[in-house]
Amino acid sequence: MGQFKDEKLIKRVSSKIKKIRMAKKITLEDFYFDTGIHLARIEQGKSNISISTLGQICKYFNISLYDFFEGM
């Protein structure tokens, strides 16, 4: 069985990541240099990221996974 891909959920998650990054005034380049994670494809909704990757993104932004998903 392959990996399940929920396009609507991926778009919601990617949009929220971009919104948080922009609110914190962090560039894609700075984020990459600090974490090694390429956010461009993630923010475009072209990547079905793992919960571990999302956890690292949230850690960088200093928010919990709970806070990230709250209101979604």
N, C-alpha and C positions, 0 to 999 in steps of 0.2 A: 504494500500500500504506500502511495506517495504522500507527500506533505499536503495537508489541507490548506487551501488558500481562500480566505474570505476578503474579497476585494474592497468591500465597504469598510470593514474593520481596519484593514491596512491603510486606507485613505484617512480614516479618523485618527489613527495613531500617528501617521506621518504628519498630518496637519497639526496635531497637538505638539509634536516635537519641534516643528518649525516655529510655531507660535511662541513656545517657551524660549527657544534659542534667540529669536528676534527680540523678545522682551528683555532678555539679558544682554542684548547687544553683542553677541558673540558671532563672529564670522564662521563660515564653513571651514575656511583655512585654519583659523585658530583652533577650532574644535578638533580638526584632524591632527594638527601638531600636538595637541594636548592628550589625545586619546588613541590615535591611530585608526579611528572609525571614520569611514567616508559617509557623511550624512546626506550628500546630494541625492543619491539614488533612493535613500530611505525617505527623505522629505518629498520626493516626487511620487512616492507610493509604488516604486518599481521593485522594492525589495521586501520580502516577507521575513522580517528579522526574528531572531530567537528572543525568548524572554531574558536570556542572559545578556544579550546585546542591549536590550531595552533597560535592563537593570544597570548596566554600565553608563548608559546615557543619562538615566535618572540620577545616578550617583554623581556624575559630573555636574549636573544642574542643581545638585543638593536638594533633591525632592525624593520622596518615597514612591514606590510603585503604587501604593494605595492612593497617594495624592495625585499621581499621574492619571489613574483611571477614574478618580472621583468625578462624577457628573457625566461620564461617557455613557 
